[in-house]
Amino acid sequence: MNDGISRRIEPNARDLGGGFRVRRVLPQAAQRMVGPFIFFDHFGPATYAPGEGFDVRPHPHIGLSTVTYLFEGAIRHRDSLGTDIVIRPGAVNWMTAGRGIVHSERTPDTERESGQKLHGLQTWVALPRAHEAAAPAFEHHPADTLPAFERGGAHWRVIAGEAFGHLSPVQFPWPILYAAFEAPEGGSVIVPGDMAEERAVYVVTGGVEIGDFRAGEGSMLVFEAGEPVALRMLPGTRGVVCGGAAMDGPRRIDWNFVASDMDAIRQAREDWTHAVESGGSDRFPLVPGDESEWIPLP
């Protein structure tokens, strides 16, 4: 490819149950990661009638941070740390699994009663080796705490890392880039070659042009390292630029577990089975207020 593009990635459709379908962009055989981003799901837009909703039962994670960002709708997040919070568009939920955490995601009661349209992104970012077994943690940053600015005809919000001189309050122990943009009238911007070692753009809606190359909704374009990229956003385009430093070695991914060592994943699988059979454990406790269900090991 050319014009600063090294690879184009098209998503695979997945059904997570209950009619909840996602477009899975990462990982793929040709592109396992972009910076620390090891998992990239685009869900919706999905319309739920009054009385309907989605329910992702309690399940575990290790070795990663989950990142939830919404364009429409609301999700109730609860976890084994005792967190109970509803995320809405423009905010970010950043859950660090470290050595182990359990969480659930469900339609909030108000939206289940009224119905809603749900649309957003959920990504996983791998923790560096030195932090894979860190204590679990959770951060919620409301929309008005994330840097927002205009550039190149688009409205930008920095979810994590630094973009165009604006720094997110999200703390992550590895160089990362994650910024959302929306260009109702279209626009153009230069994505600097030194913004991150590895960079990509994902088109949520609309389309982008780079030189003579055009990509539409659902496409991810991975940029050549070190090359500035002239990104043109067509009217009505919404997307994200993501990436960061290349990870400190390959990662294994198995179900909801990420690790640099397969033995760590095997142990996590055993520990989750034990937790399910025992009604929770020190490593994988029950989720307060959501103790009656869980997702068994596949």
N, C-alpha and C positions, 0 to 999 in steps of 0.2 A: 504494500500500500504506500501512499505518499502523502504530501501536504502535512507531515508531522504525525500521521496515523500509523500505528504498527499493527493493529488488529481490530476487527469488528466482531462483536459478540452479540448473538441473538439468544433470547431467553428460551428456556424450556418450561412449558406449562405444567403445573403440579396442582393436584387437589389435596388439600390438607384435611378434608373431611367437612361434613356439614355444608357442602356447597361453597366452601371458602377456597377459591382458586388463586394461585399466585403465579407470577412469571419469575422463574429462578434464573438469574443472570450469572452468578458465581456460586460455587465453583464449576468450571468446565474443564474438559480434558486439555484444551489448548491454552487455558488461562486459569490457573488455580487461585491466584490472588492478585490484587492490585494494592501495593503497599500492605497494610495490615488487614485490608478487607478480604475476608475469606468466604463470605456468604452474603449474597445480595438478593433480596426478594422484593418484588414490586407487587402489591396486592390491590385489588380493586381497579376502577371504582365498582363497588358492589352495593346494591340497594337492598335494604332490609325493611320489610313491611312492619307495621306496628305488631308487637308481640313476637317478632323474630329477632335473632341475633346470632352471634358466633361465640363459641366457647372453646378455648384452648385450655384443657385441664392442666393441673399442676404437673410439671416435668422438670428435669434437672439440666444443668449446664456445668461445664468446667472449662478453664483455660481460655476464656474469651470474654468480651463485653458485647452485650446485645444493645443495639441502637434502634429506637423506634422514632419515626418522624412522620407526621400525618399532614395530608393536604385537606382532607375532609373527614368529619366524623369524630368519634371518641372511643377510647379503649380504657378499660379499667385494668390496672396492673396491681397484682398482689404478689408478695414473695415471702420467703422463709425468714427474712430479716424483720418482717412485720410491716413492710411498706404497703400502703393501700392508697393509690392515687389514680386519678383519671387524667389521661393525656389528651390534649386537643391540638388542632392545627398550629404549626409554628413552634411548638415546644419540643423538647427532646427528653426522652427517657434513656438513661445510660446505666445499664445494669452490668456490673463487673462480677463475673462468676468466680474467678480465681479458683480456689481449691474445691468449691462446690456451692451451688445455690439452687433453689427450687422456686418456680414462679408460675403464675397462671395469667391468662389474658382473656377477658370476656367483655361483652357488650355491657356498658353501664345500665343500671335499672331504668334511668330516665329515658335513654335512647332506645332501650328494648321496648319500652311502653309506647314511645312515639314513632319508632322507626327511624332509620338514618341511612345516609350514604357514607360509605367508608372507603377511603383511598389513602394509601401511604406506602412507606418503605420500611422494611426491617432488614438491618444489616448486622453481621457479626464481624467484629475486629479481633484478630488474634492478639493475645497478650504476649509480650516478649518473654523469652525463656525465664528470666529472673523474676517474673511476676506471675507465672502460670499458676503457682500454688499460693497466691496472695489471699488475704482475707476477702470474702465477698463484700460488695458495697453497691449502693444505689445512689444515683443523682437524678434529680428532675430539675430541668431549667425551663421556666416559662418562656414564652415567645419574646416577651419584652426584655428579657435579660440576655438574649443572643444578639450579637452585632448585626444590624440591618442597615443597608446603604444602597444607593443607586450607582450603577456603573454600566456604561456601554448600552444604555437604553433598557437595562434590566434591573429589577429589584433583587437584591442578594441578601441572604441570611447565612451567617457562618455557624454551622452546627458544631464543628470540632476543628481544632487547629487554627491556622492563620490563612487568610485569603485577602489579597489586595490591601494589606496593612491593617486588617481588622482581626482581632484575636478572640476566639470563643472562650468562655469561662470553663468549659468542660476540661477536666484533668485526665490526661491519658499518658502513660509512660513510654510513648514511642512517637516519633514524628508522624503526624497525620494531617490529612486535608479532607474536609467534608463541608461543602457549601452548596446551598440550594439557590436556584435563580428562577425568576419568572419574568417573561418579556411579552406583555400583552400586545404591544405594537411592534415587536421585533427589536433587534439590536445586534451589536457586535462588540467583541472584546478580545484582547490578546491574553491568552493564558500563558504566563511566563514559563520558560523552561526550567527555572529554578524554584517554581512554586512548590514542587515536591519531586523527589527522585522518580516516583512512579505516579502517573496521573491518568485519569479517564473521565469521560463525560457520559452520563446516562440520560436519555431522553424519556421523560415521564409522559409528556403530551407535546404535540406539535412536531417540530423538526429542527435540525441544525445543519449548517453547511460549513465545510472546511475545504477551501479551495473548490475543486470541481466535484467534491464528494458530498453526498447528502445522506443523512440518517434520520429515520422517523421514530415514532413512539415505540418504546421497548428495546431500542438498540443501545449498546454501549460501545464507545470508541475508545480504545486504549492508545495513548499518545506515545510517540517516540521520546525516549529519555533525553532530557536536556534541550529539546527543541521548542521554541515558542510556537504556539498554535493560534491562528486567527480563527476564532469561533464566531460564526454568524448564527443568530437565533431568529428563526422565522416567527412571524406574528402568532401569538397564542402559545408560545413554547414555554414549557416548564421542565426543569431538569436539575441535576446535581453534578458537580465536579467532585471527584473523590480520589483518594490515593494516599501517599505518604512514602516514608523510607521503605526500601525492600526489607522484608522480615529477616530476622536473624536465624535463618534456616527454614527448612520445609516443615509443614504442619500436617498432622494426621487429623482427619475429620471422620467421626463415626457417630451417627445419629445426632445427638445434641452436644457431643463432646468434641473438644479440640485440644490437641496436645502435640508436643514435639516428640513424645515417647509413646509408643504403642502400649507399653506396659501400664502407663497412667490411664489410658482409655479402658483397658481390660479391668483395671481395679475399679474405675468409676462404674462400669457396667455391673460388676459384682455388688458394689455398694448400693447402687440404685435398686437392684433386685432385693437386697436385704432390707432397704428402707421401705419398699412397698409391702413386703411380707411382715414387717415389724411395726408398721404404722409410723414411720419416720425414724431418723437416726441422727447421730451427732453431725455427720457430714451432710446429710440431706434431710433437714427437718421438715415437718408439715408446714403448709402455708396457713397462717392464722386466718380464720374466717372462710377457708376453702379447703377443709381437711378431708372431705368425704370422697373426693375423686382424685385420680392420678392417671398418667399415661404410662402403661407398662412398657418395659424394654421390648423393642421389636425383635 
